[in-house]
Amino acid sequence: MNSPKHILLLSPGFPKDENDFNCIPPLHEFLIKFKLLYPSAQLSVISFQYPYQKTEYLWNGIKIYPLGGKNLIIKKPFIWLKAILKAISINKTNPIDIIHSIWLGECALIGNFLANKINCKHICTLMGQDVKADNKYLKLSKSERIKIIALSINQAQNFSKLTNRNVDEIIHWGLEDQDFKETERDIDLLAVGSIIPLKNYSLFIRLIAELKKDKPALKCKLVGSGPELASLIKLSNEKGVVEHIKFTGLLNRQEIFKLMRRSKIFIHPSLFEGSGFVFAEALVNGMNIVSYNVGYAQNHPKWSIAKDEQEFILLVKVLLNKSLDFNPVNHFPLRETVDSYASIYGIR
């Protein structure tokens, strides 16, 4: 074991307290497990935009420095300057060995500047839509100082196409096994996510309209909110499926897990995912999945991958007429995620 390292994380957002479970769940689960397994490592977090407070606080024993940017564009240069000054101040009293930026965005930009200034290692974890052609921060990939971590093979391949640079590592965000008693699977189809055009939830409505012809008692739920919600409700009325789908709005993570344990098939029609942590959550709660080849997608008896909309609908029809396996599967154990980053940090 090498000497203890001080790791400074730069993130756009961070849980405002220990009960804020919906803010970047994979990151906060990672940090709790990391601190448990590698207690000698020192962890600090500078959070640029959220929470909106500016008072420093402890979160599960980790010092959090919120800058309260509130995603106001006009304030961003000032927030960046604050982040730089705060990191330099931290470094004076507690030298930083590693800067780990989350998203290839403003945090990576400032992280790269700081890594050069204080001469430390810089790691950046790609998260999702930061690996799209319209991300102006992709030019940071030219920096040799940044070690780029992808969350999935699909994301890594997309990054390579856009930048002509391969990622340095692929490390899935992991999660713990879930301890639960099997309940009745009384929900046929469940979808969870931000209701935005990219997630393609209009396909979910069309799918229900097709399936109800043979399954008049079909029961479905869509969890989430977003700008497409009104149009989806309108479409569900037009397709005559209002009796078959419930729009739940936002739910906390434990409520979502309870729904997953009651549901048979996880429907994820998204056209793009950097990772799709929700896939891992569905599997560890015993669900079967139908999706396109995005994010974490991989061939598995409990995971059906469609090439187009017609095949998507067909795969769901087949599954609904089968005797399904609801045993939980953890493809991405949190321990593996933590150990992989510990190796990159140089502490194992």
Secondary structure, 3 states (H helix, E strand, C coil): CCCCCEEEEEEEECCCCCCCCCCCHHHHHHHHHHHHHCCCCEEEEEEEEECCCCCCEEECCEEEEECCCCCCHHHHHHHHHHHHHHHHHHHHHCCCCEEEEECCCHHHHHHHHHHHHHCCEEEEECCCCCCCCCCHHHHHHHCCCEEEEECCHHHHHHHHHHHCCCCCEECCCCECCCCCCCCCCCEEEEEECCCCHHHCCHHHHHHHHHHCCCCCCCCEEEECCCCCHHHHHHHHHHCCCCCCEEEEECCCHHHHHHHHCCEEEEEECCCCCCCCHHHHHHHHCCCEEEEECCCCCCCECCEEEECCHHHHHHHHHHHHCCCCCCCCCCCCEHHHHHHHHHHHHCCC
